[in-house]
Amino acid sequence: MKNGKSDKSLILCIVLFVALLFCQSCSAKTRAVRQKLRGKNYDISLARILVKKELIIGLEYNLPPFCQISLLSQEINGYDIDLIKETCSRMGVKPVFKNIDWAKKDELLRTGEIDCIWSCFSYTADRAKAYTLSMPYIKTATIITVMEKSPYKTLKDLKNKTIGMQDGSSMRSALETLSIKYGVPINVALYPTSSDALIAMELGQVDGVAHDVLVVDSIINKNRRPYRIIPEALAADECVIAFRLGDIALKNAVESVLKDMAKTDFFERASKKWFGSNISLIGR
């Protein structure tokens, strides 16, 4: 009898010991998983858009032919607008357009007042560190435009002159780089919008304006403004969509839709509609 009780006690001790080890092992694994989960940065950028069923796009309303207000319908339209509407339709969300103060675009994106910047937004190495950027969807260039009757024909003619541009624009670094390259000191005047800079040029407050070549070409030919483009480009540019840094899921979802759109003739039609020829990059 004693031996039987001893055997049962021994077995019970072994079972309890194994159970204790198992619990400790599970506890250690659980702690490790919890630590891993706590250290992982979850990307809910796409889920957030799908839940609220809208994508808030920060843009500038006066950048024809990318974005502009129709004089007839008073509705927003343009190349970027066509892309945004089609993308949102395929994603099953509503596009919400927000005309933003360009100098405050980073703050608006960081605080969630906008979900992305989709407005003739040029790629730069510095911006790639500050935002999550999409693949480029169109090529363009930064140029300087002057009044049609001005004496300036080349960039060197602008020595010691004043060039206006939008505050917060990436064009300033391009202008400074060119100024150093050619040894041509140039003064810079910043304005809330690129339209304000053009108005300042017409009033004689600045000698020229750094701007996007496609936008200026549209303003000259469609809006009949008395401007002239200096033929030497400051920089070659590619337009991208800017998302909050780390919003990779949303960026990937938008890119996936754009790639699907490229399998149709959508980009060709949109590009010819607004630019006269197919200059889109996606799918080519």
Residue, then its C-alpha position, 0 to 999 in steps of 0.5 A: m500500500k505504501n509503495g502504491k501511495s508513493d508511486k502515485s505521489l511521484i507521478l503526481c509530482i512529475v505531472l505537476f512539474v511538467a505542467l509548471l514547465f509548460c506554463q512557464s514556457c507558454s508564459a515566456k512565449t506569450r511575453a515574447v509575442r506581446q513584446k513583438l506586437r508592442g514593438k511593431n508599427y501597424d499600418i492602418s492607413l488603408a483600413r482607415i480610408l476604407v472605414k470612413k469611405e473617403l479619401i481627403i486629397g490636398l491640392e491647389y485649385n489653380l494649377p491648370p491643366f492638373c487642377q482648376i475651377s471650370l469657369l462654366s460649371q464652377e466645378i473642379n476639373g483637370y488631369d489630376i482630378d480625373l485620375i483621383k476620381e477614377t482611382c477613388s471610384r475603383m477603391g469604393v471611396k468618395p474623393v474629398f478635395k481640399n484646397i490647402d495652404w501649400a506652406k502648411k501641407d506637412e502639418l495638414l498631412r501629419t494631423g490627418e486633415i488630409d490623407c495625401i497630396w495629389s497636386c502636380f507634386s514633384y519628386t525630390a530626394d528630400r521629399a522621399k525622406a519626409y513622405t511615402l511617395s508613389m511611383p511617378y505618373i507623369k514627367t514635367a520640368t521646372i522652368i522660369t517664365v517671364m513677361e512676354k515683352s521682357p528683355y530676359k532670354t536666358l537664365k544668365d540674363l536673370k543675374n541679380k534679378t528677383i524670381g517669385m515662387q510658391d512658398g514651400s515649393s521644391m523649386r527653390s532648391a533647383l533655382e539655388t543649384l542653378s544659381i551656383k552652377y552658372g554663378v548667377p546670383i538670384n533673389v527669391a521672393l516667396y508667395p502663398t500660391s504660384s498664382d500670387a507669384l504670377i500676379a506679382m510678375e505682371l505688376g512688376q514686383v518680380d522679374g520672373v516666376a519659377h513654375d511647372v512647364l506644363v502649367v505655364d504652357s496651359i496658362i499661356n495657350k488656354n488662358r492667353r496670358p502674356y508670358r514667355i518661357i525661358p527655354e533652359a529648364l531648371a530641373a526635370d521633374e516627375c509628379v508623384i502622390a505624397f502620403r504620410l510617412g509610413d502609410i505604405a498600405l494606402k500607397n500600395a492600394v492606390e498604386s495597384v488601382l493605377k496599374d489596373m487603370a493602365k491596362t485600359d486606355f484611361f491614361e492615354r485618353a486623360s493625357k490627350k484630353w488635358f495635354g494634347s498627347n500621351i505623356s503619362l508614365i504608368g503602364r508605358 
